[in-house]
Amino acid sequence: MTDRIIIFIILLVIPMIPTFWAITHISKGAFATTGQRYRWLALVVFLPPIGGLIYLFFGRKKRLGLLTEAPEDPQEEAP
């Protein structure tokens, strides 16, 4: 029984780690366009282990930084 659990972890859980990391990294990051963000997210979600690795090697460089709150509109502050 213990051997099956170890095999399960090696074959199914460990390859998904880059996928989960990539999804959280994409969701917290700012990209040049919203479309670019959604394309990376689609790649990672629809090609789980491979998409996560592709994002790890190529997509991280495309991220501009962390998302911040949108700046307030200065016209709204006028009385």
C-alpha positions as CSV (number, residue, x, y, z in Angstrom):
1,M,0.0,0.0,0.0
2,T,2.8,2.4,0.8
3,D,4.5,1.7,-2.5
4,R,1.3,2.8,-4.3
5,I,1.1,6.0,-2.4
6,I,4.7,6.8,-3.3
7,I,4.1,6.0,-6.9
8,F,1.0,8.1,-6.9
9,I,2.9,11.1,-5.5
10,I,5.8,10.7,-8.0
11,L,3.6,10.2,-11.1
12,L,0.7,12.6,-10.4
13,V,1.5,15.2,-7.7
14,I,5.0,16.2,-8.4
15,P,4.5,17.0,-12.1
16,M,1.6,19.3,-11.2
17,I,3.7,21.5,-9.0
18,P,4.9,23.7,-11.9
19,T,1.3,24.0,-13.1
20,F,0.0,25.2,-9.7
21,W,3.0,27.6,-9.3
22,A,2.4,29.0,-12.8
23,I,-1.3,29.6,-12.2
24,T,-0.6,31.6,-9.0
25,H,2.3,33.5,-10.7
26,I,0.2,34.5,-13.6
27,S,-2.8,35.5,-11.5
28,K,-0.6,37.8,-9.4
29,G,1.4,39.3,-12.2
30,A,1.0,42.2,-14.6
31,F,1.5,41.5,-18.3
32,A,1.8,43.9,-21.3
33,T,-1.8,43.1,-22.3
34,T,-4.7,41.2,-20.8
35,G,-4.7,38.9,-23.8
36,Q,-1.1,37.9,-23.1
37,R,-2.1,37.0,-19.6
38,Y,-5.0,34.9,-20.7
39,R,-3.0,33.1,-23.4
40,W,-0.4,32.0,-20.8
41,L,-3.2,31.0,-18.4
42,A,-4.9,28.9,-21.1
43,L,-1.6,27.2,-22.0
44,V,-0.9,26.3,-18.4
45,V,-4.5,25.1,-17.7
46,F,-5.0,23.0,-20.9
47,L,-1.5,21.5,-21.0
48,P,-1.0,20.9,-17.3
49,P,2.6,19.6,-16.7
50,I,4.0,20.8,-20.0
51,G,2.3,24.2,-19.9
52,G,3.6,24.9,-16.5
53,L,7.2,24.1,-17.5
54,I,6.9,26.2,-20.7
55,Y,5.7,29.2,-18.6
56,L,8.5,28.6,-16.1
57,F,11.2,28.8,-18.8
58,F,9.7,31.4,-21.1
59,G,6.6,33.1,-19.6
60,R,8.2,34.4,-16.4
61,K,10.3,36.8,-18.5
62,K,7.1,38.3,-20.0
63,R,5.7,39.3,-16.7
64,L,6.1,43.0,-15.9
65,G,5.7,42.8,-12.2
66,L,3.1,42.4,-9.5
67,L,-0.4,43.7,-10.0
68,T,-1.3,46.8,-8.2
69,E,-4.6,48.5,-7.6
70,A,-5.8,50.7,-10.4
71,P,-5.0,54.4,-9.9
72,E,-7.9,56.5,-8.8
73,D,-9.5,58.8,-11.4
74,P,-8.6,62.4,-10.6
75,Q,-11.8,63.7,-12.1
76,E,-13.9,61.9,-9.5
77,E,-12.3,63.9,-6.7
78,A,-13.4,67.2,-8.1
79,P,-16.4,68.8,-6.2
